[in-house]
């Protein structure tokens, strides 16, 4: 979800025919004043009409696997993991491609987006399973749509966020051994970027022991918030964790 002013937008990942859903498309919805939802943009249809350069062939999802969304200005920006693309959606429903991530990076499974205080878009790549440090990456998206690799060596990225001081944080869902996920290995790290843009970084662990966390945001109170117990838990098993940021 993301707010533009006081208006709430939601990114629906499981819509469209490829997910067995004909009532709602995979796309961006807007909460109306009467509590109902209205379709702003059918992103599954946009994907089909505007294919990326290097779609994955062995696990192709026609409507896309939408995961991350953030607002900047009067628009929302959605990240799709299966095709590898970043789109801009206006309040009127106009859709445009910001970056074809597949064209530059191949199938790196982009999952999360955050904007720096200066308005620069950053996108995180989860990497292919099993998650390996060489696959976890954070890019800065240039105005041209080109990608600048700002950080690598992270594992299983599902969230990134800037705090109120402009510092960057990354959420790792966890590690694996012999292709089996290891419970309780999720963590949040502070990422200090190298000013040279070489991709080398300093990592400071902020929180550990998280159980398959799925989303990271920075709150107006200066804390970080993580959705935890995201996979394999029964209904009601999920939780939101508040993390106090050290100086």
C-alpha positions, 0 to 999 in steps of 0.5 A, spaced: 500 500 500 502 507 499 499 514 500 498 519 495 496 525 500 490 522 504 488 517 498 490 510 499 492 506 493 493 498 493 498 493 489 494 487 487 499 481 486 494 475 485 489 478 480 488 476 473 486 470 469 493 467 470 491 467 477 484 464 476 481 471 478 477 474 473 473 480 477 480 484 479 486 485 475 493 485 477 494 492 478 493 498 482 487 499 486 484 506 489 480 506 496 474 510 495 470 515 500 465 510 501 470 504 502 470 500 496 476 499 491 476 502 484 481 499 479 486 505 477 490 501 472 490 494 470 498 492 470 497 485 467 494 488 461 500 493 460 505 487 461 502 483 455 501 489 451 509 491 453 513 485 454 520 486 457 526 485 453 528 478 457 522 475 460 523 469 464 521 463 460 521 457 465 517 460 470 513 465 466 507 469 469 503 473 464 499 477 469 506 478 473 508 477 480 507 484 483 510 486 490 513 493 491 510 499 491 512 506 493 509 513 492 513 519 490 509 526 488 502 525 485 504 518 482 505 511 485 511 506 482 510 499 482 515 493 482 514 487 478 518 481 480 517 475 474 518 480 468 523 484 471 520 491 470 518 498 474 512 502 472 509 509 474 502 509 475 498 516 475 492 518 479 488 518 472 491 511 471 496 512 466 501 507 466 508 508 463 515 504 464 520 507 468 525 501 467 526 494 464 530 491 469 530 485 465 534 488 459 540 490 464 540 485 469 536 479 467 532 475 472 534 478 478 527 478 481 526 485 483 522 486 489 522 492 493 522 500 491 524 506 496 525 513 494 531 517 497 529 524 500 532 527 494 527 523 490 531 518 487 528 511 486 532 505 489 530 498 487 532 491 490 533 485 487 531 478 491 535 474 487 534 467 484 533 461 489 536 459 493 538 466 495 546 467 494 550 473 496 552 475 489 545 475 487 542 480 492 543 487 489 540 494 490 540 499 484 539 506 483 534 508 477 537 513 473 532 518 470 533 515 463 531 508 466 538 505 466 540 502 473 546 503 477 548 498 482 549 501 488 550 495 493 551 487 492 553 482 497 546 482 500 541 475 501 534 475 499 532 482 499 524 483 500 524 490 503 528 497 502 527 503 506 530 510 508 529 513 515 528 520 516 535 522 516 536 519 509 540 512 511 538 506 507 536 500 510 535 493 507 531 487 509 533 480 508 528 474 508 533 469 511 538 464 509 538 457 506 542 451 507 542 445 502 536 449 498 532 449 505 530 455 508 533 456 515 528 459 520 529 465 524 535 468 519 531 474 517 534 481 519 535 488 517 541 491 516 543 499 515 547 499 508 552 505 507 553 506 500 560 507 497 560 514 494 564 511 488 558 507 486 562 501 486 557 497 489 561 495 495 558 497 502 558 497 509 553 493 513 551 494 520 546 489 523 540 493 526 535 487 527 536 479 527 532 473 528 526 475 524 522 469 521 521 470 514 519 477 514 516 480 508 516 488 508 520 494 511 518 501 511 520 507 515 515 510 520 514 518 521 516 516 528 523 514 526 522 507 527 522 501 522 516 497 521 517 489 519 511 484 517 514 478 520 512 471 520 510 472 513 511 464 510 508 458 512 504 460 518 496 459 519 491 465 519 493 470 524 500 468 525 503 474 522 505 480 526 508 487 525 514 488 529 517 495 530 524 496 530 528 502 534 533 505 530 540 506 533 544 512 532 
